[in-house]
Amino acid sequence: MFFATGVVSGGLGPGTLTGSCGDNPGIACRLAWDVTHSTSAAQLVRVYLAGPVSDGLRILFVVVVALVVRAVANRVINKITERAATTTLPVASAAIRPAIRRRRASAPPVPSAASAASAASAASDTAALSAAAVAAAGTERHEQRARALGSILRSAVSIVVFGIAALTILGDLGFNLTPLLLSTTVLGVALGFGAQNLIRDYLAGILMLVEDHYGVGDTINVKDATGTVEAMTLLTTRLRDVNGVVWHIRNGTIESVGNESQGWSRAVIDYPVPYGEDLARIRALMEQAASSMFSERGWRKLILEKPEVWGAQELSSKEVTMRIVAKTAPMRQWEVARELRARVKAALDAAGVAPAGPDTIVITAPSPNGASAPSAASPNGGSAPSAAALPVSVPAAWEGPGRDDPGEPVP
């Protein structure tokens, strides 16, 4: 009896603050006890009011901390990616700076040397501006890649931060996290074995984006598909070929890819000429036509460097294939190739160079008087065939746009 009285007098009985609210009474329970001095009221407030409010405040605190950490991390990522996206590549500034400096410091040239000075300045400015155009294209791709990587980093930060916050909240609510973590580990291992291809696709997509293999709008060659990239995710790549067929390719299955529009492109023209023509003369005519096209203001924006005549590419018993190339802006090689091919043809026609084509067989119909009409002259000399002559050509196989011109991509 004395022991029980001592316990009650010590403040541990149900009729005391400690007995009603516990060893660490909260504000709400203490207030309820001070107002009512009722054990039932104090315990009711502690169980149904103070406990949920305390848990809710802890959960709210964890959520607020997670949001603050996520906002700070996203702000840092945004600053880094925006700085990387808006920073001009050193190649662009280094390429265009000499031309700007010459224009600012240029003085009126001496009349005797005006043409030479203007020609040299124009050539150097053209080279500088062409290099700047290539660098500008690289800067745009650099900007797109930096912002895409920023989006991936922000998503990863959100997943990590909110995952940790969810585990913290579950621990505050009294859940035993050990079985949950073990189950999650087993589930992750099972998914890792069962979804290896999916994980490989995602990792390949991230690496392609980081290393800038290609982007939306590029023309690429992937296995049996060649076309323009319309969409690219971390899982798949969608491209459309020249026939309008849409290809969906998993990133993990891409072992090698050819990009035809990254940085700059090249127009390649193979033009056949008769075997007996002077190749030095043909080269001079081609260079003249290419230089004339390069000097025009409209084409100079598309042609980055002066076209070059590489010379004889192929030989046969009847013709010599001459190759001329031009470095162009991305995806403009086919347009430049068509115009350059037409100008080379016009220059050779004006110089009297006969086209190198298939053999021609001329069949002469008999005249009404029984005498045969004069035979048609060969393409290398003589008069033109008469009206009675019926030329029959043996054309070569149609080659389409050519092996160097896969056709313009469908926009």
C-alpha positions in Angstrom: 0.0 0.0 0.0 2.8 2.4 0.8 4.5 1.5 -2.5 1.4 2.4 -4.5 0.9 5.6 -2.6 4.5 6.5 -3.3 4.0 5.8 -7.0 1.0 8.0 -7.1 2.7 10.7 -5.1 5.6 10.6 -7.5 3.4 11.7 -10.3 3.1 8.4 -12.2 -0.5 7.7 -11.6 -3.4 8.3 -14.0 -4.5 11.4 -12.1 -1.3 13.3 -12.8 0.2 15.1 -15.9 2.9 12.5 -16.4 0.5 9.6 -16.0 -2.0 11.1 -18.5 0.4 12.6 -21.1 3.5 10.5 -20.7 7.1 11.3 -19.7 7.4 14.0 -22.4 4.0 15.7 -22.6 3.3 17.8 -25.6 1.9 21.3 -25.6 -1.7 20.2 -26.5 -1.8 17.5 -23.9 -0.4 19.8 -21.2 -2.9 22.5 -22.1 -5.8 20.0 -21.9 -4.6 18.8 -18.5 -4.1 22.3 -17.2 -7.6 23.3 -18.3 -9.6 20.1 -17.4 -7.4 18.1 -15.0 -9.1 15.1 -16.7 -7.1 12.1 -17.6 -9.6 11.1 -20.3 -9.5 14.5 -21.9 -5.7 14.7 -21.9 -5.3 11.2 -23.3 -8.0 12.0 -26.0 -6.1 15.1 -27.0 -2.8 13.2 -27.1 -4.0 10.3 -29.2 -6.4 12.0 -31.6 -5.1 15.5 -31.8 -1.5 15.9 -30.7 -0.2 12.7 -32.4 -1.7 13.3 -35.9 -0.8 17.0 -35.8 2.8 16.1 -34.8 3.1 13.5 -37.5 1.6 15.9 -40.1 4.0 18.6 -39.1 7.0 16.2 -39.4 5.7 15.1 -42.9 5.2 18.7 -43.9 8.7 19.6 -42.7 10.2 16.7 -44.7 8.3 17.7 -47.9 9.3 21.3 -47.5 13.0 20.3 -47.1 12.7 18.1 -50.1 11.2 20.9 -52.2 13.9 23.3 -51.1 16.7 20.9 -51.9 15.1 20.1 -55.3 14.7 23.8 -56.1 18.3 24.6 -55.2 19.6 21.7 -57.2 17.5 22.6 -60.2 18.6 26.2 -60.0 22.2 25.1 -60.0 21.6 22.8 -63.0 19.8 25.5 -64.9 22.6 28.0 -64.4 25.2 25.5 -65.6 23.2 24.3 -68.6 22.2 27.8 -69.6 25.8 29.0 -69.4 26.9 26.1 -71.4 24.1 26.6 -73.9 24.5 30.3 -74.4 28.3 30.4 -74.5 29.7 30.8 -78.0 32.1 28.1 -79.0 35.7 29.5 -79.2 36.0 28.4 -82.8 33.2 30.7 -83.9 34.7 33.8 -82.2 38.2 32.9 -83.3 37.0 32.4 -86.9 35.0 35.6 -87.3 37.2 38.0 -85.3 39.9 38.5 -88.0 37.3 39.5 -90.6 35.7 42.0 -88.2 39.1 43.4 -87.2 40.1 43.9 -90.9 36.8 45.7 -91.7 37.1 48.1 -88.8 40.8 48.9 -89.5 40.5 49.0 -93.3 41.7 52.1 -95.0 41.0 53.3 -98.6 43.4 51.3 -100.8 45.8 52.8 -103.3 44.1 52.8 -106.8 46.9 50.8 -108.4 46.6 48.0 -105.8 42.8 48.3 -105.1 41.8 45.2 -107.0 44.5 42.9 -105.5 43.8 44.2 -102.0 40.0 43.8 -102.4 40.4 40.3 -103.8 42.7 39.2 -101.0 40.4 40.7 -98.3 37.3 39.1 -99.9 39.0 35.7 -100.0 40.1 35.9 -96.4 36.7 37.2 -95.2 34.9 34.5 -97.1 37.1 31.8 -95.4 36.5 33.4 -92.0 32.8 33.7 -92.5 32.6 30.1 -93.8 34.4 28.9 -90.7 32.1 31.0 -88.5 29.0 29.4 -90.3 30.2 25.9 -89.4 31.0 27.0 -85.9 27.5 28.6 -85.6 25.9 25.3 -86.6 28.0 23.6 -83.9 27.0 26.2 -81.3 23.3 25.5 -82.0 23.8 21.8 -81.6 25.8 22.5 -78.4 22.9 24.5 -77.1 20.3 21.8 -77.8 22.4 19.1 -76.2 23.2 21.2 -73.1 19.5 21.9 -72.5 18.5 18.2 -73.0 21.1 17.1 -70.6 19.8 19.7 -68.1 16.3 18.2 -68.4 17.7 14.7 -67.7 19.7 15.9 -64.7 16.6 17.7 -63.3 14.5 14.5 -63.6 17.2 12.5 -61.9 17.5 15.0 -59.0 13.7 14.9 -58.5 13.6 11.1 -58.4 16.5 10.9 -55.8 15.2 13.7 -53.6 11.6 12.6 -53.4 12.6 9.0 -53.0 14.6 9.9 -49.9 11.8 12.0 -48.6 9.3 9.2 -49.1 11.5 6.8 -47.1 11.9 9.4 -44.4 8.1 9.9 -44.1 7.4 6.1 -44.0 9.9 5.9 -41.1 8.2 8.7 -39.2 4.9 7.0 -39.6 6.2 3.9 -37.9 6.8 1.6 -40.9 9.6 -0.9 -40.7 11.8 -0.1 -43.7 14.0 -3.1 -43.5 11.5 -5.5 -45.2 10.6 -2.8 -47.7 14.2 -2.2 -48.7 14.9 -5.9 -49.0 11.8 -6.3 -51.2 12.8 -3.3 -53.3 16.3 -4.8 -53.7 14.9 -8.2 -54.8 12.5 -6.4 -57.2 15.3 -4.3 -58.7 17.4 -7.4 -59.3 14.5 -9.2 -60.9 13.8 -6.2 -63.1 17.4 -5.9 -64.0 17.5 -9.4 -65.3 14.1 -9.2 -67.0 14.5 -5.8 -68.6 18.1 -5.8 -69.7 17.2 -4.6 -73.2 15.1 -1.8 -71.8 18.0 -0.6 -69.5 20.4 -0.9 -72.4 18.1 1.3 -74.6 18.0 4.0 -71.9 21.7 3.9 -71.3 22.4 4.0 -75.0 20.0 7.0 -75.4 21.8 8.9 -72.6 25.2 8.2 -74.1 24.1 9.2 -77.6 22.8 12.5 -76.1 25.9 13.2 -74.1 28.3 12.4 -77.0 26.1 14.2 -79.5 25.9 11.4 -82.1 22.9 13.0 -83.7 19.9 15.2 -83.0 16.4 16.1 -84.3 16.7 17.3 -87.9 19.8 15.4 -88.8 20.0 12.9 -91.7 21.5 9.6 -90.5 22.3 6.1 -91.7 21.3 3.4 -89.3 21.6 -0.2 -90.6 19.0 -0.4 -93.4 17.3 2.9 -92.7 18.4 6.3 -94.0 16.4 9.4 -93.3 15.8 12.5 -91.2 15.4 12.2 -87.4 12.0 13.4 -86.4 12.0 12.5 -82.7 14.5 11.2 -80.3 13.9 9.9 -76.8 16.1 7.9 -74.3 14.4 4.7 -75.5 13.9 5.0 -79.3 14.8 7.1 -82.3 12.2 7.9 -85.0 13.3 8.8 -88.5 11.6 9.2 -91.9 13.3 8.2 -95.1 13.0 9.8 -98.5 10.0 7.6 -99.4 8.1 8.8 -96.4 8.5 5.6 -94.4 8.8 6.1 -90.6 11.3 4.0 -88.9 11.3 3.4 -85.1 14.7 2.2 -83.9 15.6 1.2 -80.4 18.7 3.0 -79.2 20.2 -0.1 -77.7 20.3 -1.8 -81.1 22.2 1.0 -82.8 25.8 -0.2 -83.1 27.0 2.3 -85.7 25.4 5.4 -87.1 26.4 7.8 -89.9 25.5 11.5 -89.6 25.3 13.3 -92.9 24.4 16.7 -91.6 26.6 17.4 -88.5 28.7 20.5 -88.8 28.9 20.6 -92.6 28.2 18.5 -95.7 29.9 17.9 -99.1 28.5 18.0 -102.5 30.1 15.4 -104.8 29.6 15.7 -108.6 30.9 13.1 -111.0 30.7 14.4 -114.6 31.7 12.2 -117.6 33.6 13.7 -120.5 34.8 12.1 -123.8 38.0 10.1 -123.5 39.8 12.1 -126.2 39.3 15.5 -124.5 42.2 17.4 -122.9 41.8 16.9 -119.2 43.7 20.1 -118.3 41.2 22.1 -120.4 38.3 20.3 -118.8 39.7 21.0 -115.4 40.1 24.7 -116.2 36.5 24.9 -117.5 35.1 23.2 -114.3 37.1 25.4 -112.0 35.9 28.5 -113.9 32.2 27.4 -113.5 32.7 26.6 -109.9 34.5 29.9 -109.1 31.7 31.8 -110.8 29.1 30.1 -108.7 31.1 30.6 -105.5 31.5 34.3 -106.2 27.7 34.9 -106.2 26.4 36.2 -102.9 23.4 33.9 -102.7 25.4 30.7 -103.1 28.3 31.9 -100.9 25.9 31.5 -97.9 25.5 27.8 -98.7 29.0 27.0 -100.0 31.5 27.2 -97.1 34.7 26.8 -99.2 35.7 27.3 -102.8 34.8 24.1 -104.8 37.7 21.9 -105.8 38.2 19.8 -108.9 39.8 16.6 -107.8 40.3 15.3 -111.3 39.8 12.0 -113.1 37.8 9.7 -110.8 37.1 6.8 -113.3 38.4 5.7 -116.7 36.8 3.7 -119.4 37.4 3.1 -123.1 34.9 5.9 -124.0 34.8 8.4 -121.2 36.6 9.9 -118.3 34.7 10.7 -115.1 35.8 14.0 -113.6 35.0 14.7 -109.9 34.3 18.1 -108.4 33.4 18.6 -104.7 32.1 21.5 -102.6 31.9 21.9 -98.9 28.4 23.1 -98.0 26.2 24.0 -95.1 24.5 21.1 -93.4 21.8 19.5 -95.6 22.4 21.8 -98.5 24.7 19.5 -100.5 22.0 18.3 -102.9 20.9 21.8 -103.8 24.5 22.9 -104.4 25.2 19.7 -106.4 22.3 20.2 -108.8 23.2 23.8 -109.5 26.9 23.1 -109.8 26.3 20.2 -112.2 24.1 22.4 -114.4 26.8 25.1 -114.5 29.5 22.7 -115.4 27.4 21.3 -118.2 26.7 24.9 -119.5 30.4 25.7 -119.4 31.4 22.6 -121.3 28.7 23.0 -123.8 29.8 26.6 -124.4 33.4 25.4 -124.9 32.2 22.9 -127.5 32.9 19.8 -125.4 30.7 17.0 -126.8 28.8 15.1 -124.1 30.0 11.6 -123.2 26.9 9.4 -123.7 25.9 6.0 -125.0 26.6 4.9 -128.5 24.1 6.0 -131.2 22.9 3.7 -134.0 21.5 5.4 -137.0 19.1 3.5 -139.3 18.6 5.2 -142.7 15.2 4.6 -144.4 15.3 4.1 -148.2 14.2 7.0 -150.4 11.1 6.8 -152.6 13.4 6.7 -155.7 15.0 3.5 -154.5 18.3 5.2 -153.6 19.4 5.2 -150.1 19.4 8.5 -148.2 22.7 9.9 -147.1 23.9 8.2 -144.0 24.0 10.2 -140.7 27.3 11.5 -139.6 29.0 10.4 -136.5 28.7 12.5 -133.4 32.4 13.5 -133.7 32.1 15.2 -137.1 30.1 15.6 -140.3 26.7 17.0 -141.0 23.6 16.4 -139.0 21.4 13.4 -140.0 18.7 14.1 -142.5 15.0 14.0 -141.8 14.7 10.5 -143.2 17.3 9.2 -140.7 15.9 7.5 -137.7 18.3 7.6 -134.8 17.9 4.9 -132.2 19.8 5.5 -129.0 20.9 2.8 -126.6 20.6 4.6 -123.3 22.5 3.5 -120.2 20.7 2.4 -117.1 18.9 5.1 -115.3 20.9 5.9 -112.2 18.4 8.0 -110.3 19.8 10.8 -108.1 23.3 9.1 -108.0 25.2 7.4 -105.3 26.4 10.6 -103.8 22.9 12.2 -103.8 20.4 10.1 -101.8 17.8 12.8 -102.4 16.5 15.6 -100.3 14.9 14.4 -97.0 11.2 14.9 -96.6 10.7 18.0 -94.3 
